[in-house]
Amino acid sequence: MRIDKTCATAVALIAAVTLTSHSASANDPQSIVDALGKVFGSHKARASGAKGQCVAGMFTPSAEAKQLTKSASFQSAVPVLGRFSMGGGNPKIADATKAAVRGFSFKLDPGGKGTTEFVMASAPMNFAKSPAQMLGFLEARFPGPDGKPDPEKIKAFAAANPETGRQGQWLAGKPVPASYVGVNYWAIHAYTATNAAGRAQKIKFTLVPTGGEAGLTDDEAKTRPADFLVAELAERIKNKTPAGFNVMAIIGEASDPTNDPTVMWAEEDKRKTIMLGTIAITRIEKNEACDGGIFDPTNLADGIAGPKDDPMFLPRQPAYAISFSRRVN
Ligand code: HEM
């Protein structure tokens, strides 16, 4: 959350400078934010993850975390500001929608010593491997003169870009989440963790629910009210039912790719993992606490670094900043 309302204009300017210095191209972050607006309609909510709820809690690191990272965010218990969301740019999407990912964005804040932010989804792969492919995916869904997307265009894009279907297929094979804290989340990109001795390790991050996975059958999902997820979370917190996650590092190997977020590593779900700590969600927070800035996945305290060769990673910051400037201006 590196931005607040008072500097919204500055953000818009920074975004404009970022864009002009690269000369606007078909796959620049602004084109993607514009395209999200065309697919989902214009509104003052986030261009993606439009429906969501701000929450607060604590992160307590494990003793093993130090083996992997020297990051100040993983050395002692730190407050967490988070936001759960429904995937896509429809602020009225029903919570039981099976085809949408759930999102969890959060910031580990050790108080001025270097914060770490993640913007995760409830699938281990993304639906696009590059901004150009993400733009194409959205363009194929632009509404036509009748206000509806053309199914033939969607089919043709999917046939020409088969990897863009992997996330949807993965979600189709899973139950509808019965809780925002009843589903695993992944940061998807490959990161490098470096410890105090300078040892670097390729990892991916995943969150595993402390209360176990909780799913609905398709029939059960039909009976859930459109906005049941926040009420369910509030009830868990009130009843002291586990509402949080173990933060896990999936251990990578030298040959694992870091440049394509549409692929999982070979046998990724059977890899060795190291628990880095536990997030406990303790409070439903006012949405204003999350809406005054962005969760910036490129904001990482020293000791965790994002991928250098993943074309989807760095464009996230300017895209989120542009969306932010539009929702507050
Ligand atoms: C692994 C890849 C990605 C994942 C898992 C992901 C996930 C998410 C999630 C969970 C949110 C909601 C954020 C919140 O709660 O504040 C979000 C917002 C957003 N995403 Fe992504 N995203 C990815 C890549 C991208 C890329 C590459 C772009 C565009 C270049 C993009 C554009 C946006 C925009 C414009 C927003 C709204 C941000 C705001 O207004 O604060 N995303 N994304």
Residues whose N, C-alpha, C, O or C-beta is under 5 A from the ligand:
A	BS01	HEM	P29 I32 V33 R46 A47 S48 G49 R83 S85 G103 F104 S105 V119 M120 A121 N126 A187 I188 P261 G293 I294 F295 M312 P315 R316 A319 Y320 S323 F324
